[in-house]
Amino acid sequence: MDTVPLSRGDLRWVFPETRDPEAVRGALSEADAHAWSLARYLGVRGGTGGGLVFRRTEGIVAAGLFAATEAEGADFTAGPYFPRRCLWDLRWGPPWEVEAEIVVVCDQVPDCGGHTLAARADTFTTPLEAARGLVEATAWLLERGRAASPASWRSRDDARCREAAP
């Protein structure tokens, strides 16, 4: 799987039939700026976070577009998705669902996969709407990332497995 920064990626990987690529790229650049601001605020450097990136598998036309920042066991992620009919469905939208979430690692049960503490999702019918939705989603993550430290997210009661003994 290749990771390609927004600046070097091809919008057609995610929005193959966009009618206004410059407007879509402009909105994605704003979402990219939010993602970088969150990473800088949290003091994240290197491979644990930053701006928007495309992830694609060599030889497959479709790719994903994601913002992900991990700091002290708290993951802040956002990206557009689409409902798939099956595992091999490689088409992209419409519609696009833009999701953002904050997930923390569980200290009590290593294999539980983590706990989603905050999430939002909206559905959009055009590439430009989806790109603008990603701007809103990354702004939402930035706001929440500035409002509470990763340690405070991890210390919440809902960051622990209910089955785990105290």
N, CA and C atoms as an extended XYZ file, in Angstrom:
498
Properties=species:S:1:pos:R:3:atomname:S:1:resname:S:1:resid:I:1 pbc="F F F"
N         0.849       -1.169        0.000 N   MET     1
C         0.000        0.000        0.000 CA  MET     1
C         0.898        1.236        0.000 C   MET     1
N         0.643        2.139       -0.922 N   ASP     2
C         1.377        3.397       -1.018 CA  ASP     2
C         0.669        4.480       -0.228 C   ASP     2
N         1.446        5.358        0.402 N   THR     3
C         0.910        6.556        1.032 CA  THR     3
C         1.439        7.742        0.243 C   THR     3
N         0.521        8.565       -0.252 N   VAL     4
C         0.871        9.690       -1.114 CA  VAL     4
C         0.319       10.965       -0.495 C   VAL     4
N         1.163       11.986       -0.262 N   PRO     5
C         0.648       13.242        0.281 CA  PRO     5
C        -0.376       13.874       -0.660 C   PRO     5
N        -1.266       14.659       -0.112 N   LEU     6
C        -2.304       15.319       -0.893 CA  LEU     6
C        -1.713       16.053       -2.094 C   LEU     6
N        -0.612       16.741       -1.898 N   SER     7
C        -0.009       17.552       -2.962 CA  SER     7
C         0.448       16.732       -4.170 C   SER     7
N         0.734       15.449       -3.970 N   ARG     8
C         1.226       14.611       -5.069 CA  ARG     8
C         0.192       13.602       -5.557 C   ARG     8
N        -0.984       13.606       -4.940 N   GLY     9
C        -2.003       12.632       -5.313 CA  GLY     9
C        -2.887       13.103       -6.448 C   GLY     9
N        -3.681       12.199       -6.947 N   ASP    10
C        -4.605       12.466       -8.044 CA  ASP    10
C        -6.027       12.413       -7.486 C   ASP    10
N        -6.751       13.522       -7.576 N   LEU    11
C        -8.126       13.577       -7.048 CA  LEU    11
C        -9.014       12.489       -7.646 C   LEU    11
N        -8.721       12.070       -8.875 N   ARG    12
C        -9.554       11.052       -9.528 CA  ARG    12
C        -9.495        9.712       -8.826 C   ARG    12
N        -8.487        9.507       -7.948 N   TRP    13
C        -8.432        8.262       -7.197 CA  TRP    13
C        -9.623        8.143       -6.255 C   TRP    13
N       -10.125        9.261       -5.759 N   VAL    14
C       -11.239        9.260       -4.805 CA  VAL    14
C       -12.498        9.875       -5.412 C   VAL    14
N       -12.311       10.872       -6.257 N   PHE    15
C       -13.427       11.565       -6.905 CA  PHE    15
C       -13.256       11.477       -8.421 C   PHE    15
N       -13.517       10.309       -9.009 N   PRO    16
C       -13.193       10.085      -10.422 CA  PRO    16
C       -13.948       10.985      -11.398 C   PRO    16
N       -15.091       11.486      -11.031 N   GLU    17
C       -15.878       12.275      -11.974 CA  GLU    17
C       -16.148       13.685      -11.464 C   GLU    17
N       -15.194       14.273      -10.751 N   THR    18
C       -15.417       15.615      -10.245 CA  THR    18
C       -15.486       16.619      -11.395 C   THR    18
N       -16.438       17.547      -11.300 N   ARG    19
C       -16.614       18.562      -12.336 CA  ARG    19
C       -15.831       19.827      -12.047 C   ARG    19
N       -15.414       19.993      -10.802 N   ASP    20
C       -14.700       21.204      -10.412 CA  ASP    20
C       -13.475       20.824       -9.583 C   ASP    20
N       -12.447       20.251      -10.227 N   PRO    21
C       -11.295       19.746       -9.470 CA  PRO    21
C       -10.569       20.829       -8.674 C   PRO    21
N       -10.511       22.041       -9.167 N   GLU    22
C        -9.819       23.106       -8.426 CA  GLU    22
C       -10.543       23.439       -7.133 C   GLU    22
N       -11.869       23.493       -7.154 N   ALA    23
C       -12.637       23.765       -5.930 CA  ALA    23
C       -12.494       22.609       -4.948 C   ALA    23
N       -12.520       21.379       -5.447 N   VAL    24
C       -12.350       20.211       -4.576 CA  VAL    24
C       -10.958       20.241       -3.957 C   VAL    24
N        -9.930       20.493       -4.770 N   ARG    25
C        -8.561       20.544       -4.246 CA  ARG    25
C        -8.419       21.677       -3.236 C   ARG    25
N        -9.081       22.818       -3.468 N   GLY    26
C        -9.036       23.931       -2.511 CA  GLY    26
C        -9.624       23.538       -1.167 C   GLY    26
N       -10.774       22.857       -1.181 N   ALA    27
C       -11.393       22.409        0.072 CA  ALA    27
C       -10.499       21.378        0.764 C   ALA    27
N        -9.951       20.446       -0.009 N   LEU    28
C        -9.075       19.437        0.588 CA  LEU    28
C        -7.822       20.076        1.175 C   LEU    28
N        -7.344       21.138        0.570 N   SER    29
C        -6.180       21.854        1.113 CA  SER    29
C        -6.511       22.473        2.466 C   SER    29
N        -7.739       22.954        2.603 N   GLU    30
C        -8.170       23.503        3.900 CA  GLU    30
C        -8.255       22.397        4.949 C   GLU    30
N        -8.800       21.241        4.575 N   ALA    31
C        -8.855       20.101        5.496 CA  ALA    31
C        -7.443       19.657        5.862 C   ALA    31
N        -6.533       19.661        4.890 N   ASP    32
C        -5.134       19.320        5.112 CA  ASP    32
C        -4.513       20.265        6.139 C   ASP    32
N        -4.815       21.559        6.023 N   ALA    33
C        -4.280       22.549        6.972 CA  ALA    33
C        -4.792       22.284        8.384 C   ALA    33
N        -6.073       21.910        8.518 N   HIS    34
C        -6.618       21.571        9.842 CA  HIS    34
C        -5.885       20.371       10.426 C   HIS    34
N        -5.669       19.347        9.594 N   ALA    35
C        -5.001       18.130       10.071 CA  ALA    35
C        -3.570       18.438       10.514 C   ALA    35
N        -2.849       19.254        9.751 N   TRP    36
C        -1.493       19.637       10.140 CA  TRP    36
C        -1.505       20.471       11.420 C   TRP    36
N        -2.493       21.356       11.559 N   SER    37
C        -2.590       22.172       12.778 CA  SER    37
C        -2.788       21.301       14.007 C   SER    37
N        -3.631       20.281       13.891 N   LEU    38
C        -3.841       19.367       15.012 CA  LEU    38
C        -2.548       18.634       15.351 C   LEU    38
N        -1.855       18.130       14.343 N   ALA    39
C        -0.598       17.406       14.588 CA  ALA    39
C         0.425       18.314       15.277 C   ALA    39
N         0.560       19.538       14.787 N   ARG    40
C         1.504       20.477       15.416 CA  ARG    40
C         1.090       20.789       16.846 C   ARG    40
N        -0.209       21.014       17.075 N   TYR    41
C        -0.702       21.332       18.417 CA  TYR    41
C        -0.388       20.198       19.392 C   TYR    41
N        -0.553       18.973       18.927 N   LEU    42
C        -0.306       17.809       19.783 CA  LEU    42
C         1.175       17.434       19.845 C   LEU    42
N         1.999       18.126       19.095 N   GLY    43
C         3.431       17.850       19.121 CA  GLY    43
C         3.823       16.588       18.376 C   GLY    43
N         3.021       16.193       17.405 N   VAL    44
C         3.261       14.962       16.658 CA  VAL    44
C         4.187       15.246       15.489 C   VAL    44
N         5.167       14.382       15.305 N   ARG    45
C         6.096       14.508       14.192 CA  ARG    45
C         6.283       13.138       13.544 C   ARG    45
N         6.692       13.144       12.312 N   GLY    46
C         7.010       11.887       11.636 CA  GLY    46
C         5.786       11.097       11.231 C   GLY    46
N         5.855        9.795       11.360 N   GLY    47
C         4.846        8.905       10.815 CA  GLY    47
C         3.576        8.744       11.622 C   GLY    47
N         3.401        9.480       12.704 N   THR    48
C         2.198        9.290       13.516 CA  THR    48
C         1.127       10.329       13.251 C   THR    48
N         1.304       11.147       12.248 N   GLY    49
C         0.243       12.082       11.936 CA  GLY    49
C         0.712       13.222       11.078 C   GLY    49
N        -0.244       13.949       10.585 N   GLY    50
C         0.041       15.083        9.733 CA  GLY    50
C        -1.158       15.376        8.879 C   GLY    50
N        -0.914       15.774        7.666 N   GLY    51
C        -1.991       16.194        6.778 CA  GLY    51
C        -2.700       15.040        6.112 C   GLY    51
N        -3.514       15.396        5.127 N   LEU    52
C        -4.251       14.412        4.353 CA  LEU    52
C        -3.298       13.604        3.487 C   LEU    52
N        -3.565       12.322        3.398 N   VAL    53
C        -2.789       11.441        2.520 CA  VAL    53
C        -3.740       10.518        1.764 C   VAL    53
N        -3.320       10.185        0.558 N   PHE    54
C        -3.994        9.139       -0.198 CA  PHE    54
C        -3.317        7.831        0.172 C   PHE    54
N        -4.099        6.786        0.307 N   ARG    55
C        -3.546        5.440        0.457 CA  ARG    55
C        -4.121        4.622       -0.679 C   ARG    55
N        -3.237        4.007       -1.437 N   ARG    56
C        -3.713        3.221       -2.567 CA  ARG    56
C        -2.865        1.978       -2.722 C   ARG    56
N        -3.456        0.974       -3.286 N   THR    57
C        -2.770       -0.276       -3.565 CA  THR    57
C        -2.344       -0.252       -5.027 C   THR    57
N        -1.104       -0.556       -5.268 N   GLU    58
C        -0.574       -0.548       -6.633 CA  GLU    58
C        -1.426       -1.436       -7.532 C   GLU    58
N        -1.790       -0.914       -8.690 N   GLY    59
C        -2.576       -1.683       -9.641 CA  GLY    59
C        -4.076       -1.537       -9.467 C   GLY    59
N        -4.519       -0.897       -8.377 N   ILE    60
C        -5.949       -0.681       -8.166 CA  ILE    60
C        -6.235        0.791       -8.385 C   ILE    60
N        -7.251        1.079       -9.157 N   VAL    61
C        -7.545        2.450       -9.541 CA  VAL    61
C        -8.046        3.283       -8.359 C   VAL    61
N        -8.820        2.705       -7.465 N   ALA    62
C        -9.393        3.448       -6.341 CA  ALA    62
C        -8.384        3.561       -5.201 C   ALA    62
N        -8.571        4.577       -4.397 N   ALA    63
C        -7.708        4.789       -3.234 CA  ALA    63
C        -8.541        5.413       -2.135 C   ALA    63
N        -7.952        5.554       -0.964 N   GLY    64
C        -8.601        6.250        0.142 CA  GLY    64
C        -7.906        7.574        0.391 C   GLY    64
N        -8.583        8.459        1.086 N   LEU    65
C        -8.045        9.762        1.451 CA  LEU    65
C        -8.286        9.933        2.936 C   LEU    65
N        -7.219       10.145        3.730 N   PHE    66
C        -7.352       10.129        5.175 CA  PHE    66
C        -6.543       11.227        5.845 C   PHE    66
N        -7.035       11.636        6.985 N   ALA    67
C        -6.257       12.446        7.924 CA  ALA    67
C        -6.193       11.613        9.192 C   ALA    67
N        -5.005       11.410        9.724 N   ALA    68
C        -4.861       10.603       10.939 CA  ALA    68
C        -3.710       11.149       11.770 C   ALA    68
N        -3.992       11.387       13.035 N   THR    69
C        -2.970       11.824       13.980 CA  THR    69
C        -3.101       10.988       15.234 C   THR    69
N        -1.992       10.385       15.663 N   GLU    70
C        -1.988        9.596       16.894 CA  GLU    70
C        -1.052       10.276       17.882 C   GLU    70
N        -1.566       10.485       19.091 N   ALA    71
C        -0.763       11.090       20.148 CA  ALA    71
C        -1.118       10.437       21.477 C   ALA    71
N        -0.145        9.844       22.128 N   GLU    72
C        -0.312        9.279       23.466 CA  GLU    72
C        -1.495        8.313       23.562 C   GLU    72
N        -1.680        7.488       22.534 N   GLY    73
C        -2.747        6.497       22.568 CA  GLY    73
C        -4.117        7.004       22.184 C   GLY    73
N        -4.207        8.232       21.688 N   ALA    74
C        -5.474        8.772       21.179 CA  ALA    74
C        -5.313        8.991       19.674 C   ALA    74
N        -6.237        8.440       18.902 N   ASP    75
C        -6.211        8.570       17.442 CA  ASP    75
C        -7.312        9.515       16.990 C   ASP    75
N        -6.938       10.512       16.197 N   PHE    76
C        -7.868       11.477       15.621 CA  PHE    76
C        -7.868       11.215       14.117 C   PHE    76
N        -8.982       10.723       13.562 N   THR    77
C        -9.008       10.344       12.154 CA  THR    77
C       -10.225       10.924       11.443 C   THR    77
N       -10.075       11.156       10.144 N   ALA    78
C       -11.190       11.616        9.312 CA  ALA    78
C       -10.943       11.162        7.882 C   ALA    78
N       -12.025       10.945        7.149 N   GLY    79
C       -11.889       10.589        5.743 CA  GLY    79
C       -13.224       10.333        5.091 C   GLY    79
N       -13.269       10.429        3.765 N   PRO    80
C       -14.493       10.082        3.034 CA  PRO    80
C       -14.538        8.584        2.735 C   PRO    80
N       -15.714        8.029        2.808 N   TYR    81
C       -15.937        6.624        2.496 CA  TYR    81
C       -17.160        6.534        1.609 C   TYR    81
N       -17.430        5.373        1.088 N   PHE    82
C       -18.665        5.159        0.337 CA  PHE    82
C       -19.195        3.783        0.669 C   PHE    82
N       -20.505        3.632        0.587 N   PRO    83
C       -21.083        2.315        0.862 CA  PRO    83
C       -20.658        1.322       -0.228 C   PRO    83
N       -20.080        0.212        0.173 N   ARG    84
C       -19.662       -0.817       -0.781 CA  ARG    84
C       -20.711       -1.909       -0.847 C   ARG    84
N       -20.917       -2.411       -2.039 N   ARG    85
C       -21.849       -3.527       -2.213 CA  ARG    85
C       -21.189       -4.844       -1.834 C   ARG    85
N       -19.856       -4.904       -1.994 N   CYS    86
C       -19.114       -6.113       -1.663 CA  CYS    86
C       -17.652       -5.733       -1.459 C   CYS    86
N       -16.843       -6.658       -1.017 N   LEU    87
C       -15.432       -6.408       -0.748 CA  LEU    87
C       -14.671       -5.962       -1.990 C   LEU    87
N       -15.084       -6.404       -3.168 N   TRP    88
C       -14.368       -6.089       -4.397 CA  TRP    88
C       -14.913       -4.862       -5.111 C   TRP    88
N       -15.865       -4.186       -4.522 N   ASP    89
C       -16.455       -2.981       -5.120 CA  ASP    89
C       -15.453       -1.834       -4.982 C   ASP    89
N       -14.858       -1.408       -6.088 N   LEU    90
C       -13.836       -0.375       -6.057 CA  LEU    90
C       -14.354        1.004       -6.475 C   LEU    90
N       -15.627        1.134       -6.752 N   ARG    91
C       -16.149        2.434       -7.185 CA  ARG    91
C       -16.175        3.414       -6.013 C   ARG    91
N       -16.108        4.673       -6.338 N   TRP    92
C       -16.203        5.742       -5.337 CA  TRP    92
C       -17.433        6.558       -5.637 C   TRP    92
N       -18.332        6.682       -4.651 N   GLY    93
C       -19.495        7.543       -4.670 CA  GLY    93
C       -20.093        7.774       -6.048 C   GLY    93
N       -21.146        8.548       -6.095 N   PRO    94
C       -21.862        9.017       -4.919 CA  PRO    94
C       -22.678        7.897       -4.290 C   PRO    94
N       -23.058        8.014       -3.065 N   PRO    95
C       -22.721        9.093       -2.130 CA  PRO    95
C       -21.373        8.845       -1.468 C   PRO    95
N       -20.875        9.876       -0.801 N   TRP    96
C       -19.683        9.765        0.041 CA  TRP    96
C       -20.105       10.023        1.473 C   TRP    96
N       -19.620        9.210        2.379 N   GLU    97
C       -19.839        9.465        3.799 CA  GLU    97
C       -18.509        9.948        4.362 C   GLU    97
N       -18.545       11.111        4.999 N   VAL    98
C       -17.344       11.653        5.616 CA  VAL    98
C       -17.454       11.393        7.110 C   VAL    98
N       -16.487       10.659        7.631 N   GLU    99
C       -16.475       10.290        9.043 CA  GLU    99
C       -15.273       10.913        9.743 C   GLU    99
N       -15.468       11.244       10.998 N   ALA   100
C       -14.372       11.686       11.861 CA  ALA   100
C       -14.587       11.025       13.207 C   ALA   100
N       -13.487       10.613       13.847 N   GLU   101
C       -13.634        9.985       15.152 CA  GLU   101
C       -12.373       10.139       15.980 C   GLU   101
N       -12.597       10.024       17.282 N   ILE   102
C       -11.503        9.994       18.241 CA  ILE   102
C       -11.599        8.651       18.946 C   ILE   102
N       -10.538        7.865       18.815 N   VAL   103
C       -10.482        6.513       19.370 CA  VAL   103
C        -9.270        6.440       20.284 C   VAL   103
N        -9.450        5.796       21.437 N   VAL   104
C        -8.319        5.617       22.351 CA  VAL   104
C        -8.012        4.138       22.525 C   VAL   104
N        -6.747        3.855       22.777 N   VAL   105
C        -6.289        2.510       23.060 CA  VAL   105
C        -6.788        2.127       24.448 C   VAL   105
N        -7.235        0.901       24.606 N   CYS   106
C        -7.689        0.417       25.901 CA  CYS   106
C        -6.498       -0.110       26.697 C   CYS   106
N        -6.317        0.407       27.901 N   ASP   107
C        -5.220       -0.053       28.757 CA  ASP   107
C        -5.538       -1.376       29.437 C   ASP   107
N        -6.822       -1.701       29.587 N   GLN   108
C        -7.197       -2.865       30.380 CA  GLN   108
C        -7.251       -4.162       29.592 C   GLN   108
N        -7.588       -4.086       28.329 N   VAL   109
C        -7.691       -5.281       27.509 CA  VAL   109
C        -6.952       -4.998       26.200 C   VAL   109
N        -5.714       -5.480       26.046 N   PRO   110
C        -4.908       -5.104       24.888 CA  PRO   110
C        -5.533       -5.431       23.536 C   PRO   110
N        -6.341       -6.476       23.443 N   ASP   111
C        -6.864       -6.897       22.149 CA  ASP   111
C        -8.267       -6.380       21.836 C   ASP   111
N        -8.776       -5.403       22.584 N   CYS   112
C       -10.165       -4.984       22.349 CA  CYS   112
C       -10.319       -4.091       21.130 C   CYS   112
N        -9.250       -3.512       20.620 N   GLY   113
C        -9.345       -2.688       19.419 CA  GLY   113
C        -9.543       -1.216       19.687 C   GLY   113
N        -9.725       -0.827       20.912 N   GLY   114
C        -9.874        0.586       21.252 CA  GLY   114
C       -11.322        0.992       21.457 C   GLY   114
N       -11.482        2.226       21.865 N   HIS   115
C       -12.811        2.747       22.204 CA  HIS   115
C       -13.052        4.056       21.475 C   HIS   115
N       -14.150        4.128       20.749 N   THR   116
C       -14.530        5.360       20.071 CA  THR   116
C       -15.212        6.257       21.094 C   THR   116
N       -14.603        7.425       21.349 N   LEU   117
C       -15.133        8.343       22.361 CA  LEU   117
C       -15.926        9.488       21.766 C   LEU   117
N       -15.672        9.817       20.525 N   ALA   118
C       -16.419       10.873       19.846 CA  ALA   118
C       -16.388       10.570       18.360 C   ALA   118
N       -17.499       10.797       17.688 N   ALA   119
C       -17.569       10.519       16.256 CA  ALA   119
C       -18.655       11.363       15.618 C   ALA   119
N       -18.477       11.582       14.337 N   ARG   120
C       -19.493       12.251       13.538 CA  ARG   120
C       -19.409       11.716       12.130 C   ARG   120
N       -20.533       11.733       11.435 N   ALA   121
C       -20.577       11.281       10.045 CA  ALA   121
C       -21.693       12.031        9.324 C   ALA   121
N       -21.420       12.420        8.107 N   ASP   122
C       -22.403       13.076        7.248 CA  ASP   122
C       -22.286       12.476        5.859 C   ASP   122
N       -23.381       12.497        5.098 N   THR   123
C       -23.409       11.943        3.756 CA  THR   123
C       -23.549       13.065        2.738 C   THR   123
N       -22.801       12.939        1.629 N   PHE   124
C       -22.779       13.972        0.599 CA  PHE   124
C       -22.929       13.337       -0.773 C   PHE   124
N       -23.486       14.087       -1.721 N   THR   125
C       -23.762       13.538       -3.042 CA  THR   125
C       -22.814       14.008       -4.137 C   THR   125
N       -22.000       15.028       -3.877 N   THR   126
C       -21.049       15.481       -4.883 CA  THR   126
C       -19.638       15.501       -4.292 C   THR   126
N       -18.622       15.433       -5.142 N   PRO   127
C       -17.250       15.515       -4.645 CA  PRO   127
C       -16.975       16.811       -3.882 C   PRO   127
N       -17.477       17.941       -4.371 N   LEU   128
C       -17.230       19.204       -3.689 CA  LEU   128
C       -17.897       19.222       -2.315 C   LEU   128
N       -19.119       18.721       -2.209 N   GLU   129
C       -19.782       18.636       -0.897 CA  GLU   129
C       -18.985       17.729        0.041 C   GLU   129
N       -18.494       16.589       -0.470 N   ALA   130
C       -17.719       15.669        0.359 CA  ALA   130
C       -16.420       16.324        0.817 C   ALA   130
N       -15.753       17.060       -0.073 N   ALA   131
C       -14.516       17.755        0.300 CA  ALA   131
C       -14.804       18.814        1.364 C   ALA   131
N       -15.901       19.550        1.201 N   ARG   132
C       -16.272       20.547        2.217 CA  ARG   132
C       -16.660       19.865        3.530 C   ARG   132
N       -17.280       18.696        3.431 N   GLY   133
C       -17.591       17.919        4.632 CA  GLY   133
C       -16.333       17.484        5.353 C   GLY   133
N       -15.287       17.175        4.593 N   LEU   134
C       -14.008       16.807        5.200 CA  LEU   134
C       -13.379       18.016        5.890 C   LEU   134
N       -13.574       19.208        5.338 N   VAL   135
C       -13.117       20.433        6.011 CA  VAL   135
C       -13.798       20.549        7.376 C   VAL   135
N       -15.113       20.356        7.402 N   GLU   136
C       -15.854       20.426        8.668 CA  GLU   136
C       -15.391       19.347        9.642 C   GLU   136
N       -15.156       18.144        9.134 N   ALA   137
C       -14.742       17.032        9.999 CA  ALA   137
C       -13.363       17.286       10.608 C   ALA   137
N       -12.422       17.785        9.808 N   THR   138
C       -11.092       18.052       10.348 CA  THR   138
C       -11.098       19.258       11.287 C   THR   138
N       -11.967       20.228       11.020 N   ALA   139
C       -12.106       21.364       11.952 CA  ALA   139
C       -12.666       20.866       13.282 C   ALA   139
N       -13.602       19.931       13.230 N   TRP   140
C       -14.195       19.330       14.429 CA  TRP   140
C       -13.118       18.606       15.233 C   TRP   140
N       -12.257       17.832       14.546 N   LEU   141
C       -11.161       17.144       15.240 CA  LEU   141
C       -10.185       18.136       15.860 C   LEU   141
N        -9.855       19.178       15.133 N   LEU   142
C        -8.927       20.189       15.640 CA  LEU   142
C        -9.488       20.852       16.893 C   LEU   142
N       -10.763       21.192       16.856 N   GLU   143
C       -11.414       21.812       18.019 CA  GLU   143
C       -11.366       20.894       19.235 C   GLU   143
N       -11.698       19.629       19.045 N   ARG   144
C       -11.686       18.679       20.158 CA  ARG   144
C       -10.267       18.355       20.628 C   ARG   144
N        -9.333       18.307       19.702 N   GLY   145
C        -7.948       18.052       20.069 CA  GLY   145
C        -7.345       19.180       20.881 C   GLY   145
N        -7.792       20.397       20.619 N   ARG   146
C        -7.318       21.549       21.394 CA  ARG   146
C        -8.037       21.670       22.735 C   ARG   146
N        -9.254       21.143       22.815 N   ALA   147
C       -10.064       21.291       24.033 CA  ALA   147
C        -9.663       20.331       25.143 C   ALA   147
N        -9.081       19.188       24.774 N   ALA   148
C        -8.720       18.182       25.778 CA  ALA   148
C        -7.460       17.464       25.332 C   ALA   148
N        -6.569       17.202       26.253 N   SER   149
C        -5.315       16.516       25.930 CA  SER   149
C        -5.583       15.039       25.627 C   SER   149
N        -4.670       14.387       24.898 N   PRO   150
C        -4.826       12.950       24.673 CA  PRO   150
C        -4.949       12.179       25.986 C   PRO   150
N        -4.198       12.570       27.009 N   ALA   151
C        -4.285       11.889       28.310 CA  ALA   151
C        -5.671       12.041       28.909 C   ALA   151
N        -6.292       13.189       28.755 N   SER   152
C        -7.639       13.361       29.313 CA  SER   152
C        -8.671       12.532       28.549 C   SER   152
N        -8.480       12.371       27.227 N   TRP   153
C        -9.367       11.483       26.477 CA  TRP   153
C        -9.216       10.053       27.001 C   TRP   153
N        -7.986        9.642       27.232 N   ARG   154
C        -7.733        8.267       27.684 CA  ARG   154
C        -8.209        8.020       29.099 C   ARG   154
N        -8.328        9.059       29.911 N   SER   155
C        -8.728        8.871       31.308 CA  SER   155
C       -10.245        8.806       31.495 C   SER   155
N       -11.010        9.015       30.468 N   ARG   156
C       -12.478        8.985       30.590 CA  ARG   156
C       -12.986        7.586       30.916 C   ARG   156
N       -14.102        7.534       31.606 N   ASP   157
C       -14.693        6.241       31.965 CA  ASP   157
C       -15.028        5.402       30.740 C   ASP   157
N       -15.496        6.048       29.663 N   ASP   158
C       -15.872        5.276       28.484 CA  ASP   158
C       -14.660        4.849       27.655 C   ASP   158
N       -13.446        5.088       28.169 N   ALA   159
C       -12.227        4.625       27.510 CA  ALA   159
C       -11.794        3.269       28.052 C   ALA   159
N       -12.623        2.647       28.860 N   ARG   160
C       -12.274        1.363       29.452 CA  ARG   160
C       -13.316        0.303       29.091 C   ARG   160
N       -12.867       -0.932       28.998 N   CYS   161
C       -13.774       -2.033       28.718 CA  CYS   161
C       -14.698       -2.262       29.910 C   CYS   161
N       -15.945       -2.479       29.631 N   ARG   162
C       -16.929       -2.742       30.698 CA  ARG   162
C       -16.690       -4.092       31.356 C   ARG   162
N       -16.137       -5.040       30.581 N   GLU   163
C       -15.925       -6.391       31.112 CA  GLU   163
C       -14.692       -6.485       31.998 C   GLU   163
N       -13.810       -5.517       31.916 N   ALA   164
C       -12.544       -5.583       32.658 CA  ALA   164
C       -12.773       -5.373       34.146 C   ALA   164
N       -12.030       -6.098       34.943 N   ALA   165
C       -12.119       -5.934       36.391 CA  ALA   165
C       -11.427       -4.635       36.785 C   ALA   165
N       -11.967       -3.920       37.794 N   PRO   166
C       -11.341       -2.664       38.212 CA  PRO   166
C        -9.988       -2.867       38.855 C   PRO   166
